[in-house]
Amino acid sequence: MHEVKEVGAAELIYEGNSYKYPVIEGSEGERSIRMGSLRADTKLISYDPGYGNTASCISDITFIDGEKGILRHRGYPIDELANNCTFIEVAYLLVHGHLPNQNQLTYFSRLLNRHSLIHEDMRNFFKNYPDHAHPMAILSAMMVSLSSFYPELNVGEGEEMDLTVARLLAKIRTLAALSYKQSEGHPHVYPSSKMTYVENFLNMMFYTPVANYELDPVTVRALNKLLILHADHEQNCSTSAVRLVGSSGANLYASIAAGICALWGPLHGGANQAVIEMLDQIRREGLTIDACIERSKDKDDPFRLMGFGHRVYKSYDPRAKIAKQACEDVLNKLGIKDELLDIAIQLEDRALNDDYFVSRKLYPNVDFYTGITLRAMGIPTNMFTVIFAIGRAPGWIAHWLEQRDDPDQRIGRPRQVYTGPQERKIIPIENRD
Ligand code: ACO
């Protein structure tokens, strides 16, 4: 793992001295300056808010070329994975580095089924959340609670690793569905060994003792695809959170709980919920597309075009292309007409022809169309980010494992440029202003 070549050196001239740092190159030709000794050499540190220019690790998992709109997991293009694989095959690929053969898939699927129940005592926790608690709040707390039910957790290698990975993937899906049932005040539904991963999730969400739930293959296929689109995205905010927490030696469940919290924010995974709320607001209040575009460009107005823009993609997000197509397919096949899709298409069209968006290279991201598809499947808006979390779980696990095995990794601990007061004396309280 971690094949990097040294392809030259970058020179820094500072206060008349010259310092040379090796330039390293990854397998797709992207270059980086290895500058771990910068502070020791020069007493300088780099200032890079949001880490837009900082590689925190060397990774074999996912490649993105944001200029060309390329996304590949372990070398496989995202559209090929989305069109030819199940979510569980992609999860296996991310964690193991290769697609499973039939025997490996059967073994992994059996493990997922066997470990999909949660401890009965844990089910009692759900009862103490208030009605309508956000399912992301419940999911994150439940995820970290798993470490108290499986304190023997030791990810290990081989079968031991398979077991922990399957346990986590199976249980995050069960916890997610139970979070929803709890937020609705409905009885919990147990997972079934007769169903696939995605079927089980839908059944646990929608089956009730008074209304049978018929699984629709269109919905199952579409959800598989959406989960694949979310499965990994290299060093995004939530994955970086997982790595940062994991770098302290925290266990896998605690690290993934941190990822769930990071994902919740509206600038990250929470954008899928924010997009639908924005589209719905436009519909309800009869706002014009032009007015929304103008508001999103106004720096004095907090309104942003949710589901637009990306730190890395400076061309069309390849996941958004697939998500848009999947959205149109699902709505057609289910015979649903959703006014929000029309509004989204008009917004996209208008934005992509507006100089503000063109000059800043702002395109729809993965969240722009996924919410409309989830809505068509009957999934409530407050579950959108939870579904993103189920999808992202294999990526988080793969990165946690990669970091654990990387001899270059140290505890994550950035520095800062301090601008507070210099040393001063404490004034006795009676003399303070
Ligand atoms: N609407 C209007 N203007 C935008 C938008 C938007 N959605 N996104 C970026 N801009 C503008 C910024 O105001 C900035 O303009 P300026 O150069 O005049 O100051 C410029 O485009 C660059 O944007 P930044 O915020 O600097 O880009 P950054 O990389 O820091 O942020 C982010 C990326 C958070 C995704 C941003 O584009 C955004 O807020 N988008 C909306 C939220 C969203 O959809 N998030 C989901 C991202 S995908 C994911 O996490 C799964």
Residues whose N, C-alpha, C, O or C-beta is under 5 A from the ligand:
A	BS01	ACO	P266 L267 H268 G269 A271 S296 R304 L305 M306 G307 F308 G309 H310 R311 R360 N365
